[in-house]
Amino acid sequence: MAETKFDPVTFHDELAAHGLIVPVGVQGAFGRGAVFEDVLESFNGLLGRMAAADGAERYTFPPVIDRTILERVDYMDSFPNLVGCVHSFFGKDRQARELSETIHKGEKWDHMLAGTAVSLNPAACYPVYPSLAKGKLPEGGRLITMTNWVYRHEPSIEPTRMQSFRVREGVRAGRPAEVLAWRDQWLERGLELLTSLGLPARSDVASDPFFGRAGKMLQDGQKAQRLKFEILVPVISESDPTAVCSFNYHQEHFGEVFGIRDADGAVAHTACLGFGLERVVMAMFKTHGFDPQSWPKAVRDRLWP
């Protein structure tokens, strides 16, 4: 049976025609309409209630992080192509006039700026780990949830591949057994949740998009150890479905980097999960149509109880 192929450009244009997204002239960056946001907030609220039932602490972080975090976690070794460092103007009045003249001449002006102490946040969980390095974790570890804006330099006409997007994140830190059990429990929960919303979702072992020649070896090792799982839904392609959420076990990596200790004083293990909120919403529009009022009652009742 032939695969049903979806056209990413057509899907992008359909989302825009229904006022769900608002193109702004840059690939991978667009506004969100009121209906899109209503679905997103309802789904995120559902996740928030589930996290609250687990006793998760709730935090909010800005879309920028201390640039040195990228250095400490070796992000520039693994994903230099995705980074977005913040640059600003540090000159005096004369340099400011030169900058203005350069811009009005239509010439390049990037070289007249310099790096700041912050970077756009490339992973929703990154701000959490430095905050955990304050003595030993309590008995049972810690569980934190947040909704963060994330930036990755991946300009594309494909609407699910955004440069700036939101992730509902959960981070678990503690002993290895309790951290891994939490990751596996939420993998099951996530799959059950998405299928209850009528999405043709499935889970699979996965890997991060490590950069360069060494990346393939890192990807193979990550898969072999089953450190990362994703839940996939056909949005752009049935044979290559879109990852709408991921579940990651870091072992002791972040515990070692940031000096996080479990209740026993050993290096803490960590895990994180992230639901790509815009991707989940797009998956629902692709599956159920562009008008939420016409979606199946069971789906509407779950989102808007």
N, C-alpha and C positions, 0 to 999 in steps of 0.2 A: 504494500500500500504506500503510495507516494506521500512524502511529508508535506504538511501544510506549511508553506513558507510565508513569513510575515515581512513586510517591507518597513524598515525602521524609519525611513523618511515619511512614508504614508502615515504611520502611527504617530509620529511627531506632529504632522500637519493636522491629523484628526484631533489630537489632544488640544492643539491650538484653536482649531475651528470651533470646538465646544467650550472654549474659554477656560479650560482646565489648566493649561500652562500659557505663559505670556512670553513669546520670544523677545530677546533683548539685543540680538545682533551678534552674540558671542556663542559659539558652540559649547554645549554643556553647561550653560548658565541661562536660566529662564525664571520668570516669575511664576507664582502659583495662584490660580483663581480661588474664589471663595468655596466652590464645591470641592475642589481638590483638597483644600485645607480642612474642610469639614470632615472628609473621609479620613485624612491623615490624623487629625486630632482625636477622632473617635477611636481609631485603631491604637494610637499611642496611649490613650486613656485606658483602653482594655489591658494593654501591657503593663501600665502603671499599677492597675489594681492587682494584677497577678504578682508583680514584684512586691507590692506592699504586703500581700498575704504571706510572703516569705520573710517579712521583717527587714527588707532592704532599706538602707539609708539612702535618702534622695539628695542629690547635689546638682548644681548647675555650674558649668564652666564656660568661659568665653571661647570664641572661635580661634583664639591665638594661644600659643603656649610658649614657655621658655625655650628658646632655640637650642639650648644645651641638652634638652631632653633628646632631641634627634641624634645628637652626638653620642650620648650615653647608651642609647638602645641600638646603635649602629644602623639607624635608618638610612643614612646616606650611603652606606655600603650596599644595602639591599634594594632600596627604592629611590635612587637619586632622580629618576625621571618623573616621579610623582610629586616632589616637594614643591612647596610654595612659600619661600621666605619673604618677609615683609621688608621693603626698602622705603626709605624716606629721604627728605632733603635736609642736609646739615649745614648748608652754606650761609653766607652773610648776604647783605643787601645786593652787593654787586653780582654775586653768583646767582641770586634770585632773578635779577634782570636778564642775565645771560640765559638762564633756564627759560624764561618767558619768551625771549627773542627766538631761541632755538625751536620752541614749540610752534610759535606763529610762523616760522619759516617752513614748517612741515618736516623738520629734521628729527632724527632720533635723539632722545634725551635721557635714555635709561642710564647712561654712564654718569649722569650728573646727580644720581642718587646713591645712597650707600645703605648697607645692611643694618637692620635694627637688632634688638635683643630678642625679638619674637619671630615665630614662624606661624603660618596658618596650621591648624591642627590636622594632621593626616590620619589620625586614628582616635576614635572617640574615647578609648580607654586611657590614652597616654597621660592626661592630667592627674589621674587617680594615683598612680604608683608612687610618685614622690610624697604624696600626703600620707601614705601608709607607713612610712619609715619613721615612726615616732615610738620607739620602744617596742615591746612585744605586742602582737595582736592578742585580743581577748580570747578566752576559751571559745572554741567553735569558729574562730576567724572573723572576717568581716565580709559583708555583702553590700555593694553599692550599686545604685541605679541612677541613670541620668539620660537626658536627651541632648546631644551635642551636634553642632554643625561641624562637618568634616570637609576638608579640601584636598583634592588630588588632581594633578595636572593631566587630565585625560580628555581634552576637547574632542567632541564627537557629535555628529548629527543624531546618533542613536539616543533617544530620550532617557533610557535607563542608565546611560554612562555619563554621569554628571560630574562637573568640576566641583560643585558645592552642593552638599546634600546633608540630610539629618539622619542620625542613627540613634535608636533607642538602645542603650548599652547597659549591660550588667557586668560587674566585676566581682569575682570571688577570690578571696585570699585566705590561706590557712594551711592545714596539713594536706598532703597529697591526696589521701583517700576521700576526704570531704570535698575537696575542690573538684576532683574528677567526677565524683558522684553528682555534684551540682550541674556540671557541664552536660553530662549524659541525661540527667533528668530534664533539663531545659531543651535538649535536642528533641526528646519525645514530645514535650509540651508544645514546642514551636510547630512541629509537624501536625499535631492534633489541632492546634489553633488555626493554622492556615487551611487545612482541609475542611474544618468546620465552617470556614468562610467561602467554601465552594471552589477553592483553588486546587488545580491538579498538581499538588506539591509532592516532591519526593526528596529524601536526603541522600547524600553521597559524601564519601571522603574527599577532601580537597586539599589545595595548597595555595600559598600566597604567590603573587606574581613577582618573584625575585628577579632582579635585573642581571643581565650579563650572562657570560658563559657558565659561571659557577651557579647561576640560578637554577638550572635544571637539576643539579645534584642536590641543592637545598630542597627543591620541590619534592624530589623522590624521597628524601629522608623524612620530610614532614608527612608525606602520605604513608610511608612504611610504618611510622610510629602512630599513625591515626591521631595526629595532634589537632587536625582541623576538619570539621564537617561543615557542609553547607546545605541549606534547603533551597531547592531549585524549582522554578515555575516557568513554563513556556510563556514568554512575553514577546520576544523578537524571533525566536526559533524554537521549534520542537526538539530538534536534534542537539541544539546547544542552548538549553534553557538558562534563564537568568537566575543568578544567586541572589535571593532576597534576604537571607540572613545567614550568619556564620557562627560557629561555636568552636572556641579555640582553647587548647590547654597548653600553657606556656612552660609547664614544669617549673623549675626554680629560676628561670632566666631573669624575670623582673625582680624576683626576691634577691638575687645576687647583685644585680645592677644597682638597686636602690636601697639595699640593706634592710629588707623587710624580714622580720622574724616571726615565726608562729608562736603559739602559747608555750611551747616547749623550749623556745630559744633557738630552734633550727631554722635554716633558711626556708622562708615560706614559699609555697607553690601558689600559682595564680592561674585563673582561667577567665575568659571573657566571652560574652555573647553579644551580638549586635544585629538588630533588625533594621535593614535599610528602609526607612519609612516611605520615601518617595517610590522606591521600587515595589513595595508591597501594594501601595495605592495604584500604581500603573498596572500591576498584575490583576487587580480587581477590575479596573476599567477594561482591560483586554479580555478578561474572562466573562464579565457580566454586562458589558456595554457601558456607554458613556453617561448614562443617566441613573444615578443611584436610586431614584424613585422607582425604577423598574426592576431593581435587583430582587432576587428571591427573598421571600419574607424571612426565612431562617437567617440569611446573611444580614439583613437589615436589623433584625431583632438582636443579633449578637453585637453589632456595632453601635446601635442606638437603643439600648434596653429601656 
